[in-house]
């Protein structure tokens, strides 16, 4: 008996052309609304549930639904109630006994006088595996970040919170003990998810290569921008802030590309320093400025991505010090109120 036969075998030739349903990328089932008998499975459904064309005609919803009759009937009643149908999550079972999670889109309709539920089944198992892999990638990304550092010259405290497992915001820093130079970067790639995370990794790699070049910090940013251009197609871009602390000369030098602010804390309280600079990934021949600041013992600095900086209340309380502001940043990212990736690094000069 072919897949187009069975209960519909005596219908017109047009209705027997069920091969059209095999063009669907999702599994399709037609179910008798009274008996629960499965009247039709397209090829995608046969593959999913592992039955043959002959076997499915002997099946009912009880054979594939791994839920109570009461739950099954409740969902079918909702599909009857709503004209546009009903969508629900449940567990189904394959011929070999494997139970898997599915999303069922059920709609109640009449087909040549037969009242049926037309159901589209989406297997959610691959989504679960992908989510697990993304979670693992997020953990790896987090572990690759440098740990907070402190010595006789400075203390570093960081903040990091992805919006969804992996982050498009990142920071990195490297301290060269011989030259007493601290190099750092804060990255804010447009968007979220895996693509943004890959682009942050590329920028992090380019930052490490740029440190090796004996050029000014603004020229390092120019070089990074040129190198990253092939990885930002279709209007994508990234905000970057480069900074260097020279502890022999007590000088901070910086260059901004899209992240156009940082915070200085001294005896006057927190001050927001703004500096110009276009996002990276937009123009391959873009030039960047650089600024400098002569710091003193006891002063501190915070370099934050927009997802964190924009959550800080403005104007900031003048009584805030480095530790209270860092604690405030941690509370913001842990509150669940951030709707963006959030990252940053703070340096307290001893």
KANORJO-V782541 format. One record per pair of residues at least 24 apart in sequence whose C-alpha atoms are under 10 Angstrom apart, sorted by the first residue. I is the first residue (numbers start at 1). J is the second residue. If there is no record, write none. Layout:
# KANORJO-V782541
I J
I J
This chain:
# KANORJO-V782541
1 53
1 54
1 55
1 57
2 52
2 53
2 54
3 39
3 40
3 41
3 42
3 43
3 52
3 53
3 54
3 56
3 57
4 39
4 40
4 41
4 42
4 53
5 39
5 40
5 53
5 54
5 57
6 39
6 40
6 54
6 57
7 32
7 38
7 39
7 40
7 57
7 114
8 39
8 40
8 111
8 112
8 114
11 112
12 112
15 111
15 112
18 42
18 43
19 43
24 120
25 120
25 122
26 119
26 120
26 121
26 122
26 123
27 104
27 119
27 120
27 121
27 122
27 123
28 104
28 105
28 106
28 118
28 119
28 120
28 121
28 122
29 61
29 106
29 116
29 117
29 118
29 119
29 120
29 121
30 106
30 107
30 108
30 111
30 115
30 116
30 117
30 118
30 119
30 120
31 59
31 60
31 61
31 106
31 108
31 114
31 115
31 116
31 117
31 118
31 119
32 60
32 61
32 108
32 114
32 115
32 116
32 117
32 118
33 73
33 76
33 77
33 80
33 108
33 109
33 110
33 114
33 115
33 116
33 117
33 118
34 114
34 115
34 116
34 117
35 60
35 61
35 116
36 60
36 61
36 62
36 63
36 73
36 116
36 117
37 61
37 62
37 63
37 116
38 62
38 63
38 64
38 116
38 117
39 116
39 117
40 118
41 119
44 121
45 120
45 121
45 122
46 94
47 94
48 93
48 94
48 95
48 121
48 122
48 123
49 92
49 93
49 94
49 95
49 96
49 97
49 98
50 94
50 95
50 96
51 94
51 95
51 96
61 92
62 92
62 93
63 92
63 93
63 94
63 95
64 91
64 92
64 93
64 94
64 95
64 97
64 99
65 90
65 91
65 92
65 93
65 94
65 99
66 90
66 91
66 92
66 93
66 94
66 99
66 100
66 101
67 91
67 92
67 93
75 104
75 106
76 106
76 107
76 108
76 117
77 108
78 106
78 107
78 108
79 105
79 106
79 107
79 108
79 109
79 117
79 118
79 119
80 106
80 107
80 108
80 109
80 116
80 117
81 107
81 108
82 107
82 108
83 107
83 108
83 109
84 108
85 109
85 117
85 118
85 119
86 119
87 119
87 120
87 121
89 121
89 122
89 124
90 124
91 123
91 124
92 121
92 123
100 124
100 125
101 125
101 126
101 127
101 128
131 165
132 165
134 164
134 165
134 166
134 193
134 194
135 164
135 165
135 166
136 165
136 166
137 165
137 166
137 167
137 194
137 197
138 162
138 164
138 165
138 166
138 167
138 193
138 194
138 197
139 165
139 166
140 166
141 165
141 166
141 167
141 170
141 197
141 198
141 200
141 201
142 166
142 167
142 170
144 172
144 201
145 170
145 171
145 172
145 173
145 204
146 171
146 172
146 173
146 174
147 172
147 173
148 173
148 345
148 346
148 347
149 173
149 174
149 175
149 347
150 347
150 348
150 349
150 350
151 349
151 350
152 349
152 350
153 180
153 247
153 297
153 348
153 349
153 350
154 182
154 247
154 297
154 298
154 299
154 300
154 347
154 348
154 349
154 350
155 300
155 346
155 347
155 348
155 349
155 350
156 300
156 301
156 302
156 345
156 346
156 347
156 348
156 349
157 302
157 322
157 323
157 326
157 344
157 345
157 346
157 347
157 348
158 302
158 303
158 304
158 326
158 329
158 330
158 343
158 344
158 345
158 346
158 347
159 304
159 308
159 326
159 327
159 329
159 330
159 332
159 333
159 342
159 343
159 344
159 345
159 346
160 304
160 305
160 308
160 329
160 330
160 333
160 334
160 341
160 342
160 343
160 344
160 345
161 307
161 308
161 330
161 332
161 333
161 334
161 336
161 338
161 340
161 341
161 342
161 343
161 344
162 192
162 193
162 197
162 307
162 333
162 338
162 339
162 340
162 341
162 342
162 343
163 192
163 193
163 307
163 333
163 336
163 337
163 338
163 339
163 340
163 341
163 342
164 192
164 193
164 194
164 339
164 340
164 341
165 192
165 193
165 194
165 197
165 341
166 192
166 193
166 194
166 195
166 196
166 197
166 198
166 341
167 191
167 192
167 193
167 194
167 195
167 196
167 197
167 198
167 200
167 340
167 341
167 342
167 343
168 192
168 193
168 194
168 195
168 196
168 197
168 198
168 199
168 200
168 201
168 238
168 340
168 341
168 342
168 343
169 196
169 197
169 199
169 200
169 201
169 238
169 239
169 240
169 304
169 305
169 306
169 307
169 340
169 341
169 342
169 343
169 344
170 197
170 200
170 201
170 203
170 204
170 240
170 304
170 305
170 341
170 342
170 343
170 344
170 345
171 200
171 204
171 240
171 241
171 242
171 303
171 304
171 305
171 343
171 344
171 345
172 204
172 205
172 207
172 208
172 242
172 344
172 345
173 204
173 207
173 208
173 242
173 243
173 244
173 345
174 208
174 211
174 244
175 244
175 245
177 247
179 246
179 247
179 248
180 245
180 246
180 247
180 248
180 249
181 244
181 245
181 246
181 247
181 248
181 249
181 250
181 251
181 252
182 243
182 244
182 245
182 246
182 247
182 252
183 207
183 208
183 211
183 217
183 242
183 243
183 244
183 245
183 246
183 252
183 253
183 254
184 208
184 211
184 241
184 242
184 243
184 244
184 245
184 254
184 303
184 345
185 240
185 241
185 242
185 243
185 244
185 254
185 255
185 256
185 303
185 344
185 345
186 239
186 240
186 241
186 242
186 243
186 256
186 259
186 303
186 304
186 305
186 343
186 344
186 345
187 238
187 239
187 240
187 241
187 242
187 257
187 258
187 259
187 304
187 305
187 306
187 343
187 344
188 237
188 238
188 239
188 240
188 241
188 258
188 259
188 279
188 304
188 305
188 306
188 307
188 341
188 342
188 343
188 344
189 232
189 236
189 237
189 238
189 239
189 240
189 258
189 279
189 280
189 281
189 305
189 341
190 232
190 235
190 236
190 237
190 238
190 239
190 279
190 341
191 236
191 237
191 238
191 340
191 341
192 340
192 341
193 341
196 232
196 236
196 237
196 238
198 231
199 228
199 231
199 232
199 237
199 238
200 238
200 240
202 227
202 228
202 231
203 227
203 228
203 231
203 238
203 240
203 280
207 242
211 244
216 253
216 254
216 255
216 290
217 242
217 243
217 244
217 253
217 254
217 255
217 256
217 288
217 289
217 290
217 291
218 242
218 243
218 253
218 254
218 255
218 256
218 257
218 287
218 288
218 289
218 290
218 291
219 255
219 287
219 288
219 289
219 290
220 255
220 288
221 254
221 255
221 256
221 257
221 280
221 286
221 287
221 288
221 289
221 290
222 255
222 257
222 280
222 284
222 285
222 286
222 287
222 288
222 289
223 284
223 285
223 286
223 287
224 280
224 281
224 284
225 257
225 279
225 280
225 281
225 282
225 283
225 284
225 285
225 286
225 287
225 288
226 280
226 281
226 282
226 283
226 284
226 285
226 286
227 281
227 284
228 280
228 281
228 282
228 284
229 280
229 281
229 282
229 283
229 284
230 281
230 284
231 281
232 280
232 281
232 282
233 281
233 282
234 282
235 281
235 282
236 279
236 280
236 281
236 282
237 278
237 279
237 280
237 281
237 282
237 283
238 278
238 279
238 280
238 281
238 282
239 277
239 278
239 279
239 280
239 281
239 305
239 306
240 277
240 278
240 279
240 280
240 305
241 275
241 277
241 279
241 303
241 304
241 305
242 290
242 303
243 290
243 291
243 292
243 303
244 292
245 292
245 293
245 294
245 295
245 347
245 349
246 294
246 295
247 295
247 349
249 294
249 295
250 293
250 294
250 295
250 296
250 297
250 349
251 292
251 293
251 294
251 295
251 296
252 291
252 292
252 293
252 294
252 295
252 301
253 290
253 291
253 292
253 293
253 294
254 289
254 290
254 291
254 292
254 293
255 288
255 289
255 290
255 291
255 292
256 280
256 288
256 289
256 290
256 291
257 281
257 286
257 287
257 288
257 289
258 305
258 306
259 303
259 304
259 305
259 306
260 303
260 304
260 305
260 306
261 302
261 303
261 304
261 305
261 306
261 309
262 301
262 302
262 303
262 304
262 305
262 309
262 346
263 300
263 301
263 302
263 303
263 304
263 309
263 346
264 295
264 299
264 300
264 301
264 302
264 303
264 322
264 346
264 347
264 348
265 298
265 299
265 300
265 301
265 302
265 318
265 320
265 321
265 322
265 325
265 348
266 295
266 296
266 297
266 298
266 299
266 300
266 301
266 318
266 320
266 321
266 322
267 298
267 299
267 318
267 319
267 321
268 318
268 319
268 320
269 299
269 316
269 317
269 318
269 319
269 320
269 321
269 322
270 299
270 300
270 301
270 302
270 315
270 316
270 317
270 318
270 319
270 320
270 321
270 322
270 325
271 301
271 315
271 316
271 318
272 301
272 302
272 315
272 316
295 349
296 349
296 350
297 348
297 349
297 350
298 322
298 348
298 349
298 350
299 347
299 348
299 349
299 350
300 346
300 347
300 348
300 349
300 350
301 345
301 346
301 347
301 348
301 349
302 326
302 344
302 345
302 346
302 347
302 348
303 343
303 344
303 345
303 346
303 347
304 329
304 342
304 343
304 344
304 345
304 346
305 340
305 341
305 342
305 343
305 344
305 345
306 340
306 341
306 342
306 343
306 344
307 333
307 338
307 339
307 340
307 341
307 342
307 343
307 344
308 332
308 333
308 338
308 339
308 340
308 341
308 342
308 343
308 344
309 342
309 343
309 344
310 338
310 342
311 337
311 338
311 339
311 342
322 346
322 347
322 348
323 348
